[in-house]
């Protein structure tokens, strides 16, 4: 079982209350679920799909912990909304005024590091980039994950860090790519946004290599 360094000062009021302890609780539940799935699943899907799956499981677990609900529509924003939103129309749920948006990434690694599913990536990690479908995301809880050794033959994925900012602006997101053809339109967070996320750290696994790498990449210092 992984231990996490928690930011005790985190207090998000977004129609429901989210604390660092609530995030840790949801992380622990998510990790347990991920560890119960077949290893072959992680070997047969790509990291983008794994990130989406981890984000979905975490959303469900955090909603249960804080008394929120997962946005009922597939393209709804934000991902978690207050329970009263269940009575809203699909149009209203596409941009609900309260709630919490959650994104998940495995990060990028150095060129030439040929790492496969089940191989720990932290020693080769060079960047952490969350992506959105537009540049208007102003509040975000960003997750990072990695594969961890736990004594089993396969290293299962687990959430390694959570970071938050409620003051992101359009300039914290890069130009939208994928605007031509049938590609998914995405905007990647740039350095200014990452620094804001780093200053709002929520939970990081208590391992020196992760504490060091995340503080370096997101440009912040743990107290």
N, C-alpha and C positions, 0 to 999 in steps of 0.2 A: 504493500500500500504506500502510495506517495504522500509525502507531507508538503504543505504549501505555506509560503510566507504570505501573510494576508495584510492588506492595508486596512487598519482599523478605523480610519477616518472616512471610508467610503460610505456615502449615504445618498442614494439616488431616489428622488421622488418623481416618478413619471406616470402617476395614476395608481401606482403601487410602490412599495418601498423595497429597494434592493440594497443590501449591505454586503460587505466583503465576506462575512460568514455565510450569507445566503448563497453567494457565488461559489464558495468552497464546497458547500453542501451539494449543490447541483453538479459541480465538477466531479466529486467523489462518486455520486450516483451514476453519472455518465461514464466514467472510467470503468465502473463495475459492469455496466451493460456492454461496453465495447469489448471487455475481456472475456465475455461469455459467448461471443460470436465465433464462428469457425475461422480458423486461420486462413483457409483457402479463399474466403471472401475477400480479405485484404490483398491477397496475391492476384486476384482476378479483376479488381477494379482500379481505376487510376486515382491519384491523390486528390484531384478536384472532386471526384465523387465521394471519396472518403471524408473530405472536409465538409461537404454538404451533409453527409450522414451524421457526422459528429455534431455539427451545428444544430441539426434537427433534434437529435437526442437531447442535447443540452437545453435547447429551448423548451422542450417538453418538461424536463426535470426542473428547470428554474421556474417555469410557470407554476408548477405544483408547489414549489417551496415558498414562493412569494404571493401566491393567491391571484395570479394573472391567468390569461389564457393565450394559447398560440393563435395568432391571427387566422381566422377561419378560411380565408381565401388564399389561393396559391401565390398570387402576386401582390398580396397585401403588404402595407407598410404602416407601422413597423412590425417586426416579427412577433413581439409580445404586446398585448393590449389589455386594458382593464376588463374585468368580467362583463361590465355593462355594454361593451362593444358587440357582444353576441347578438344584440338586437338591431345592429346597424345594417345598412344596405351594403352591397358589394362596392358600390362607388365610394361610400364613406370609408370603407375599410382599406381602400387603395392608398389612402393618405390620412390615417387617423391621427388626431392632434395629440394623443397621449400614447405612451408606451416605450418600448425599448427595441432598437434594431441590433441584431447580432450577426457578426461575420466571423468566418473561421478560415485559417490558412495554415499550411505546413511550413511556409517560408521557402526561400531559395537557397541553393547551395553552390559552392564554388565550382567553376568549370572543371570538368574531368572527374568529378566525384561520382562514380557509377554506383549509386546506392539504390537498393531494391526495397520492396515492402518488407518490413521486419528489421531493417537496419537503422540504428540510431543515427540521427542526422546532425545533432547539435555541434559536433566538432567541425563540421563542414559548413555550418550555417553562415550565410553572408547577408541575408536580408529578410525582412518581414514586411509583406505588403498585403493589405486588405483591399478588396475590390468591391465596387458598387455599380449598379446599372445607370446611375446618374451622379451628378456632382452636388446634389442638394442635401446629401446626408449630413446632418449637423450634430447628431448624437449617436454614438456607437459604442457597443461593447464588443471588443475584438478578441477572439480566441486564437491561440497558437497550439499546435499539437506536435507530437513526435512519437517514435516507437521506443518503448522502454523495456529493459531487461527485468524480468520478475521470476526467473528460475525455470520458466517453461522453454520448450524447444523453439517457440516462435515469440518474438518480441511484439507485443500488442500495442496498438496506438492508445494514447492517453493525452488529455489536455495538459499542456505544460505551462501555459500562462494565460492571463486575462487582463485586458487593458481597456480603459474607458475615457472618453472625452465627450463633453456636452457643448463644446464651443468650436467645432469644426466649421469651416467655411468653404465656399466653392474653390478657393485657391489652394485648399489642402488636398484637392483631388486633381489628378492629371486629366489631359484631354481624353475624350471618349474614343475608344477604338472599336473596331467591328461595325462601323456605320455603313459599310458597303456589303451587299450580298445578304446571306442568311446567317452571318455570324452573330453571336450574342454581344450586345453592346455593353462594354464595361469601362469603368474608370478606376485607375489604380491610385491609391493614396500616395502622396508625395512626402518629402522629408519633413515639411512643416507640420503636416497632420500626424506623422509618426511621432514627432517630438511631443505633441499634445497628448497622444495616447500613452507615451511612456511616462509622462508626468502624472497621468491618472492610473498608474498601475493598480491592479486589484488583487491579483493572486499569481504567484510564480512558484513553481516547484522548488523545494529547498535543496537544490543541488548547485554547487558552486559554478559548474560549467554553464548552467542555464541563467543563473543570476548575473554572471559576468557577460555572457553573450547578449542577453536582452537589454541590459543597461547600456552596453556599447552600441548596439544596433539602433535602439530607440532613443539614445542620447539622454539618459537620465541617471540619477543615482538613488539607490535605496537609502532610506534614512538609517 
